[in-house]
């Protein structure tokens, strides 16, 4: 079972997801075509890249 956003430690990432209209990494993954695990890893190891992906996906949703 994949961890939910409740298990994710960085609340600023979760708040950023929700601010852009995504409830969790899985919804973001559906929008971007990337896997939820890859997006979680990028949010940890490549925060600037993740921020760009999130901004682009958020613009696509709204």
mmCIF file as gemmi writes it, N, C-alpha and C atoms, coordinates in Angstrom:
data_model
loop_
_atom_site.group_PDB
_atom_site.id
_atom_site.type_symbol
_atom_site.label_atom_id
_atom_site.label_alt_id
_atom_site.label_comp_id
_atom_site.label_asym_id
_atom_site.label_entity_id
_atom_site.label_seq_id
_atom_site.pdbx_PDB_ins_code
_atom_site.Cartn_x
_atom_site.Cartn_y
_atom_site.Cartn_z
_atom_site.occupancy
_atom_site.B_iso_or_equiv
_atom_site.pdbx_formal_charge
_atom_site.auth_seq_id
_atom_site.auth_asym_id
_atom_site.pdbx_PDB_model_num
ATOM 1 N N . UNK Axp A 1 ? 0.849 -1.181 0 1 0 ? 1 A 1
ATOM 2 C CA . UNK Axp A 1 ? 0 0 0 1 0 ? 1 A 1
ATOM 3 C C . UNK Axp A 1 ? 0.894 1.243 0 1 0 ? 1 A 1
ATOM 4 N N . UNK Axp A 2 ? 0.62 2.158 -0.893 1 0 ? 2 A 1
ATOM 5 C CA . UNK Axp A 2 ? 1.404 3.389 -0.99 1 0 ? 2 A 1
ATOM 6 C C . UNK Axp A 2 ? 1.061 4.327 0.156 1 0 ? 2 A 1
ATOM 7 N N . UNK Axp A 3 ? 2.042 5.048 0.648 1 0 ? 3 A 1
ATOM 8 C CA . UNK Axp A 3 ? 1.753 6 1.722 1 0 ? 3 A 1
ATOM 9 C C . UNK Axp A 3 ? 0.863 7.134 1.235 1 0 ? 3 A 1
ATOM 10 N N . UNK Axp A 4 ? -0.004 7.583 2.087 1 0 ? 4 A 1
ATOM 11 C CA . UNK Axp A 4 ? -0.894 8.693 1.734 1 0 ? 4 A 1
ATOM 12 C C . UNK Axp A 4 ? -0.201 10.008 2.055 1 0 ? 4 A 1
ATOM 13 N N . UNK Axp A 5 ? -0.852 11.101 1.708 1 0 ? 5 A 1
ATOM 14 C CA . UNK Axp A 5 ? -0.28 12.403 2.039 1 0 ? 5 A 1
ATOM 15 C C . UNK Axp A 5 ? -0.244 12.615 3.546 1 0 ? 5 A 1
ATOM 16 N N . UNK Axp A 6 ? -1.065 11.868 4.292 1 0 ? 6 A 1
ATOM 17 C CA . UNK Axp A 6 ? -1.044 11.981 5.758 1 0 ? 6 A 1
ATOM 18 C C . UNK Axp A 6 ? 0.293 11.504 6.314 1 0 ? 6 A 1
ATOM 19 N N . UNK Axp A 7 ? 0.948 10.557 5.613 1 0 ? 7 A 1
ATOM 20 C CA . UNK Axp A 7 ? 2.222 10.018 6.061 1 0 ? 7 A 1
ATOM 21 C C . UNK Axp A 7 ? 3.398 10.88 5.614 1 0 ? 7 A 1
ATOM 22 N N . UNK Axp A 8 ? 3.155 11.824 4.73 1 0 ? 8 A 1
ATOM 23 C CA . UNK Axp A 8 ? 4.219 12.635 4.17 1 0 ? 8 A 1
ATOM 24 C C . UNK Axp A 8 ? 4.646 13.68 5.188 1 0 ? 8 A 1
ATOM 25 N N . UNK Axp A 9 ? 5.93 13.828 5.387 1 0 ? 9 A 1
ATOM 26 C CA . UNK Axp A 9 ? 6.451 14.662 6.482 1 0 ? 9 A 1
ATOM 27 C C . UNK Axp A 9 ? 6.439 16.157 6.201 1 0 ? 9 A 1
ATOM 28 N N . UNK Axp A 10 ? 6.641 16.568 4.954 1 0 ? 10 A 1
ATOM 29 C CA . UNK Axp A 10 ? 6.779 17.981 4.632 1 0 ? 10 A 1
ATOM 30 C C . UNK Axp A 10 ? 5.406 18.595 4.354 1 0 ? 10 A 1
ATOM 31 N N . UNK Axp A 11 ? 4.862 19.266 5.336 1 0 ? 11 A 1
ATOM 32 C CA . UNK Axp A 11 ? 3.515 19.829 5.194 1 0 ? 11 A 1
ATOM 33 C C . UNK Axp A 11 ? 3.463 20.947 4.162 1 0 ? 11 A 1
ATOM 34 N N . UNK Axp A 12 ? 4.582 21.614 3.908 1 0 ? 12 A 1
ATOM 35 C CA . UNK Axp A 12 ? 4.569 22.685 2.904 1 0 ? 12 A 1
ATOM 36 C C . UNK Axp A 12 ? 4.318 22.109 1.514 1 0 ? 12 A 1
ATOM 37 N N . UNK Axp A 13 ? 4.82 20.902 1.235 1 0 ? 13 A 1
ATOM 38 C CA . UNK Axp A 13 ? 4.563 20.251 -0.054 1 0 ? 13 A 1
ATOM 39 C C . UNK Axp A 13 ? 3.089 19.891 -0.162 1 0 ? 13 A 1
ATOM 40 N N . UNK Axp A 14 ? 2.527 19.339 0.891 1 0 ? 14 A 1
ATOM 41 C CA . UNK Axp A 14 ? 1.109 18.967 0.892 1 0 ? 14 A 1
ATOM 42 C C . UNK Axp A 14 ? 0.243 20.208 0.745 1 0 ? 14 A 1
ATOM 43 N N . UNK Axp A 15 ? 0.582 21.273 1.446 1 0 ? 15 A 1
ATOM 44 C CA . UNK Axp A 15 ? -0.173 22.523 1.317 1 0 ? 15 A 1
ATOM 45 C C . UNK Axp A 15 ? -0.069 23.075 -0.099 1 0 ? 15 A 1
ATOM 46 N N . UNK Axp A 16 ? 1.108 22.95 -0.712 1 0 ? 16 A 1
ATOM 47 C CA . UNK Axp A 16 ? 1.285 23.388 -2.092 1 0 ? 16 A 1
ATOM 48 C C . UNK Axp A 16 ? 0.437 22.582 -3.058 1 0 ? 16 A 1
ATOM 49 N N . UNK Axp A 17 ? 0.369 21.279 -2.84 1 0 ? 17 A 1
ATOM 50 C CA . UNK Axp A 17 ? -0.496 20.42 -3.664 1 0 ? 17 A 1
ATOM 51 C C . UNK Axp A 17 ? -1.946 20.87 -3.575 1 0 ? 17 A 1
ATOM 52 N N . UNK Axp A 18 ? -2.407 21.049 -2.352 1 0 ? 18 A 1
ATOM 53 C CA . UNK Axp A 18 ? -3.81 21.421 -2.138 1 0 ? 18 A 1
ATOM 54 C C . UNK Axp A 18 ? -4.111 22.815 -2.676 1 0 ? 18 A 1
ATOM 55 N N . UNK Axp A 19 ? -3.133 23.717 -2.562 1 0 ? 19 A 1
ATOM 56 C CA . UNK Axp A 19 ? -3.311 25.075 -3.07 1 0 ? 19 A 1
ATOM 57 C C . UNK Axp A 19 ? -3.498 25.078 -4.587 1 0 ? 19 A 1
ATOM 58 N N . UNK Axp A 20 ? -2.838 24.126 -5.266 1 0 ? 20 A 1
ATOM 59 C CA . UNK Axp A 20 ? -2.947 24.018 -6.725 1 0 ? 20 A 1
ATOM 60 C C . UNK Axp A 20 ? -4.136 23.169 -7.164 1 0 ? 20 A 1
ATOM 61 N N . UNK Axp A 21 ? -4.894 22.649 -6.198 1 0 ? 21 A 1
ATOM 62 C CA . UNK Axp A 21 ? -6.105 21.906 -6.531 1 0 ? 21 A 1
ATOM 63 C C . UNK Axp A 21 ? -5.973 20.393 -6.524 1 0 ? 21 A 1
ATOM 64 N N . UNK Axp A 22 ? -4.879 19.877 -5.995 1 0 ? 22 A 1
ATOM 65 C CA . UNK Axp A 22 ? -4.668 18.432 -5.921 1 0 ? 22 A 1
ATOM 66 C C . UNK Axp A 22 ? -4.805 17.981 -4.476 1 0 ? 22 A 1
ATOM 67 N N . UNK Axp A 23 ? -5.521 16.891 -4.259 1 0 ? 23 A 1
ATOM 68 C CA . UNK Axp A 23 ? -5.688 16.381 -2.903 1 0 ? 23 A 1
ATOM 69 C C . UNK Axp A 23 ? -4.514 15.52 -2.456 1 0 ? 23 A 1
ATOM 70 N N . UNK Axp A 24 ? -3.791 14.929 -3.408 1 0 ? 24 A 1
ATOM 71 C CA . UNK Axp A 24 ? -2.68 14.045 -3.069 1 0 ? 24 A 1
ATOM 72 C C . UNK Axp A 24 ? -1.752 13.88 -4.275 1 0 ? 24 A 1
ATOM 73 N N . UNK Axp A 25 ? -0.68 13.14 -4.07 1 0 ? 25 A 1
ATOM 74 C CA . UNK Axp A 25 ? 0.281 12.907 -5.142 1 0 ? 25 A 1
ATOM 75 C C . UNK Axp A 25 ? -0.33 12.094 -6.284 1 0 ? 25 A 1
ATOM 76 N N . UNK Axp A 26 ? -1.28 11.241 -5.966 1 0 ? 26 A 1
ATOM 77 C CA . UNK Axp A 26 ? -1.91 10.42 -6.997 1 0 ? 26 A 1
ATOM 78 C C . UNK Axp A 26 ? -2.675 11.282 -7.998 1 0 ? 26 A 1
ATOM 79 N N . UNK Axp A 27 ? -3.371 12.297 -7.52 1 0 ? 27 A 1
ATOM 80 C CA . UNK Axp A 27 ? -4.081 13.21 -8.428 1 0 ? 27 A 1
ATOM 81 C C . UNK Axp A 27 ? -3.098 13.986 -9.29 1 0 ? 27 A 1
ATOM 82 N N . UNK Axp A 28 ? -1.994 14.415 -8.693 1 0 ? 28 A 1
ATOM 83 C CA . UNK Axp A 28 ? -0.963 15.113 -9.456 1 0 ? 28 A 1
ATOM 84 C C . UNK Axp A 28 ? -0.364 14.172 -10.5 1 0 ? 28 A 1
ATOM 85 N N . UNK Axp A 29 ? -0.149 12.925 -10.125 1 0 ? 29 A 1
ATOM 86 C CA . UNK Axp A 29 ? 0.406 11.933 -11.051 1 0 ? 29 A 1
ATOM 87 C C . UNK Axp A 29 ? -0.509 11.726 -12.251 1 0 ? 29 A 1
ATOM 88 N N . UNK Axp A 30 ? -1.804 11.673 -12.025 1 0 ? 30 A 1
ATOM 89 C CA . UNK Axp A 30 ? -2.749 11.526 -13.134 1 0 ? 30 A 1
ATOM 90 C C . UNK Axp A 30 ? -2.663 12.715 -14.083 1 0 ? 30 A 1
ATOM 91 N N . UNK Axp A 31 ? -2.467 13.884 -13.543 1 0 ? 31 A 1
ATOM 92 C CA . UNK Axp A 31 ? -2.41 15.101 -14.35 1 0 ? 31 A 1
ATOM 93 C C . UNK Axp A 31 ? -1.115 15.201 -15.155 1 0 ? 31 A 1
ATOM 94 N N . UNK Axp A 32 ? -0.013 14.723 -14.573 1 0 ? 32 A 1
ATOM 95 C CA . UNK Axp A 32 ? 1.288 14.885 -15.221 1 0 ? 32 A 1
ATOM 96 C C . UNK Axp A 32 ? 1.723 13.683 -16.048 1 0 ? 32 A 1
ATOM 97 N N . UNK Axp A 33 ? 1.151 12.522 -15.769 1 0 ? 33 A 1
ATOM 98 C CA . UNK Axp A 33 ? 1.583 11.311 -16.458 1 0 ? 33 A 1
ATOM 99 C C . UNK Axp A 33 ? 2.791 10.648 -15.812 1 0 ? 33 A 1
ATOM 100 N N . UNK Axp A 34 ? 3.272 11.206 -14.717 1 0 ? 34 A 1
ATOM 101 C CA . UNK Axp A 34 ? 4.381 10.614 -13.969 1 0 ? 34 A 1
ATOM 102 C C . UNK Axp A 34 ? 3.808 9.776 -12.833 1 0 ? 34 A 1
ATOM 103 N N . UNK Axp A 35 ? 4.636 8.927 -12.246 1 0 ? 35 A 1
ATOM 104 C CA . UNK Axp A 35 ? 4.153 8.119 -11.12 1 0 ? 35 A 1
ATOM 105 C C . UNK Axp A 35 ? 4.146 8.958 -9.843 1 0 ? 35 A 1
ATOM 106 N N . UNK Axp A 36 ? 3.256 8.604 -8.945 1 0 ? 36 A 1
ATOM 107 C CA . UNK Axp A 36 ? 3.16 9.321 -7.672 1 0 ? 36 A 1
ATOM 108 C C . UNK Axp A 36 ? 4.473 9.196 -6.895 1 0 ? 36 A 1
ATOM 109 N N . UNK Axp A 37 ? 5.106 8.014 -6.931 1 0 ? 37 A 1
ATOM 110 C CA . UNK Axp A 37 ? 6.352 7.822 -6.205 1 0 ? 37 A 1
ATOM 111 C C . UNK Axp A 37 ? 7.466 8.697 -6.774 1 0 ? 37 A 1
ATOM 112 N N . UNK Axp A 38 ? 7.53 8.814 -8.09 1 0 ? 38 A 1
ATOM 113 C CA . UNK Axp A 38 ? 8.525 9.675 -8.71 1 0 ? 38 A 1
ATOM 114 C C . UNK Axp A 38 ? 8.321 11.126 -8.279 1 0 ? 38 A 1
ATOM 115 N N . UNK Axp A 39 ? 7.09 11.579 -8.252 1 0 ? 39 A 1
ATOM 116 C CA . UNK Axp A 39 ? 6.798 12.951 -7.836 1 0 ? 39 A 1
ATOM 117 C C . UNK Axp A 39 ? 7.158 13.176 -6.372 1 0 ? 39 A 1
ATOM 118 N N . UNK Axp A 40 ? 6.89 12.187 -5.527 1 0 ? 40 A 1
ATOM 119 C CA . UNK Axp A 40 ? 7.282 12.297 -4.113 1 0 ? 40 A 1
ATOM 120 C C . UNK Axp A 40 ? 8.794 12.404 -3.987 1 0 ? 40 A 1
ATOM 121 N N . UNK Axp A 41 ? 9.505 11.561 -4.747 1 0 ? 41 A 1
ATOM 122 C CA . UNK Axp A 41 ? 10.968 11.611 -4.699 1 0 ? 41 A 1
ATOM 123 C C . UNK Axp A 41 ? 11.487 12.962 -5.175 1 0 ? 41 A 1
ATOM 124 N N . UNK Axp A 42 ? 10.918 13.491 -6.248 1 0 ? 42 A 1
ATOM 125 C CA . UNK Axp A 42 ? 11.343 14.794 -6.742 1 0 ? 42 A 1
ATOM 126 C C . UNK Axp A 42 ? 11.066 15.878 -5.709 1 0 ? 42 A 1
ATOM 127 N N . UNK Axp A 43 ? 9.949 15.781 -5.006 1 0 ? 43 A 1
ATOM 128 C CA . UNK Axp A 43 ? 9.645 16.797 -3.999 1 0 ? 43 A 1
ATOM 129 C C . UNK Axp A 43 ? 10.674 16.792 -2.88 1 0 ? 43 A 1
ATOM 130 N N . UNK Axp A 44 ? 11.303 15.634 -2.643 1 0 ? 44 A 1
ATOM 131 C CA . UNK Axp A 44 ? 12.32 15.518 -1.598 1 0 ? 44 A 1
ATOM 132 C C . UNK Axp A 44 ? 13.704 15.889 -2.127 1 0 ? 44 A 1
ATOM 133 N N . UNK Axp A 45 ? 14.09 15.278 -3.251 1 0 ? 45 A 1
ATOM 134 C CA . UNK Axp A 45 ? 15.469 15.392 -3.737 1 0 ? 45 A 1
ATOM 135 C C . UNK Axp A 45 ? 15.689 16.501 -4.764 1 0 ? 45 A 1
ATOM 136 N N . UNK Axp A 46 ? 14.623 16.93 -5.421 1 0 ? 46 A 1
ATOM 137 C CA . UNK Axp A 46 ? 14.71 17.992 -6.435 1 0 ? 46 A 1
ATOM 138 C C . UNK Axp A 46 ? 13.549 18.97 -6.255 1 0 ? 46 A 1
ATOM 139 N N . UNK Axp A 47 ? 13.534 19.708 -5.149 1 0 ? 47 A 1
ATOM 140 C CA . UNK Axp A 47 ? 12.377 20.561 -4.848 1 0 ? 47 A 1
ATOM 141 C C . UNK Axp A 47 ? 12.095 21.633 -5.901 1 0 ? 47 A 1
ATOM 142 N N . UNK Axp A 48 ? 13.113 22.165 -6.546 1 0 ? 48 A 1
ATOM 143 C CA . UNK Axp A 48 ? 12.875 23.19 -7.579 1 0 ? 48 A 1
ATOM 144 C C . UNK Axp A 48 ? 12.194 22.572 -8.795 1 0 ? 48 A 1
ATOM 145 N N . UNK Axp A 49 ? 12.634 21.392 -9.189 1 0 ? 49 A 1
ATOM 146 C CA . UNK Axp A 49 ? 12.001 20.684 -10.307 1 0 ? 49 A 1
ATOM 147 C C . UNK Axp A 49 ? 10.553 20.367 -9.963 1 0 ? 49 A 1
ATOM 148 N N . UNK Axp A 50 ? 10.333 19.892 -8.743 1 0 ? 50 A 1
ATOM 149 C CA . UNK Axp A 50 ? 8.972 19.564 -8.324 1 0 ? 50 A 1
ATOM 150 C C . UNK Axp A 50 ? 8.092 20.809 -8.324 1 0 ? 50 A 1
ATOM 151 N N . UNK Axp A 51 ? 8.633 21.924 -7.867 1 0 ? 51 A 1
ATOM 152 C CA . UNK Axp A 51 ? 7.866 23.177 -7.84 1 0 ? 51 A 1
ATOM 153 C C . UNK Axp A 51 ? 7.447 23.585 -9.255 1 0 ? 51 A 1
ATOM 154 N N . UNK Axp A 52 ? 8.334 23.404 -10.222 1 0 ? 52 A 1
ATOM 155 C CA . UNK Axp A 52 ? 7.996 23.727 -11.616 1 0 ? 52 A 1
ATOM 156 C C . UNK Axp A 52 ? 6.907 22.807 -12.155 1 0 ? 52 A 1
ATOM 157 N N . UNK Axp A 53 ? 7.025 21.526 -11.853 1 0 ? 53 A 1
ATOM 158 C CA . UNK Axp A 53 ? 6.008 20.564 -12.296 1 0 ? 53 A 1
ATOM 159 C C . UNK Axp A 53 ? 4.664 20.903 -11.658 1 0 ? 53 A 1
ATOM 160 N N . UNK Axp A 54 ? 4.68 21.193 -10.374 1 0 ? 54 A 1
ATOM 161 C CA . UNK Axp A 54 ? 3.448 21.532 -9.675 1 0 ? 54 A 1
ATOM 162 C C . UNK Axp A 54 ? 2.826 22.803 -10.225 1 0 ? 54 A 1
ATOM 163 N N . UNK Axp A 55 ? 3.639 23.792 -10.513 1 0 ? 55 A 1
ATOM 164 C CA . UNK Axp A 55 ? 3.124 25.048 -11.073 1 0 ? 55 A 1
ATOM 165 C C . UNK Axp A 55 ? 2.484 24.801 -12.439 1 0 ? 55 A 1
ATOM 166 N N . UNK Axp A 56 ? 3.154 24.02 -13.271 1 0 ? 56 A 1
ATOM 167 C CA . UNK Axp A 56 ? 2.607 23.719 -14.593 1 0 ? 56 A 1
ATOM 168 C C . UNK Axp A 56 ? 1.331 22.903 -14.527 1 0 ? 56 A 1
ATOM 169 N N . UNK Axp A 57 ? 1.311 21.915 -13.646 1 0 ? 57 A 1
ATOM 170 C CA . UNK Axp A 57 ? 0.124 21.077 -13.502 1 0 ? 57 A 1
ATOM 171 C C . UNK Axp A 57 ? -1.021 21.877 -12.902 1 0 ? 57 A 1
ATOM 172 N N . UNK Axp A 58 ? -0.71 22.785 -11.974 1 0 ? 58 A 1
ATOM 173 C CA . UNK Axp A 58 ? -1.746 23.631 -11.377 1 0 ? 58 A 1
ATOM 174 C C . UNK Axp A 58 ? -2.358 24.565 -12.396 1 0 ? 58 A 1
ATOM 175 N N . UNK Axp A 59 ? -1.532 25.097 -13.287 1 0 ? 59 A 1
ATOM 176 C CA . UNK Axp A 59 ? -2.04 25.992 -14.341 1 0 ? 59 A 1
ATOM 177 C C . UNK Axp A 59 ? -2.931 25.221 -15.307 1 0 ? 59 A 1
ATOM 178 N N . UNK Axp A 60 ? -2.613 23.956 -15.529 1 0 ? 60 A 1
ATOM 179 C CA . UNK Axp A 60 ? -3.385 23.103 -16.416 1 0 ? 60 A 1
ATOM 180 C C . UNK Axp A 60 ? -4.753 22.787 -15.821 1 0 ? 60 A 1
ATOM 181 N N . UNK Axp A 61 ? -4.812 22.647 -14.482 1 0 ? 61 A 1
ATOM 182 C CA . UNK Axp A 61 ? -6.051 22.288 -13.779 1 0 ? 61 A 1
ATOM 183 C C . UNK Axp A 61 ? -6.991 23.479 -13.676 1 0 ? 61 A 1
ATOM 184 N N . UNK Axp A 62 ? -6.441 24.663 -13.372 1 0 ? 62 A 1
ATOM 185 C CA . UNK Axp A 62 ? -7.298 25.819 -13.115 1 0 ? 62 A 1
ATOM 186 C C . UNK Axp A 62 ? -7.712 26.538 -14.361 1 0 ? 62 A 1
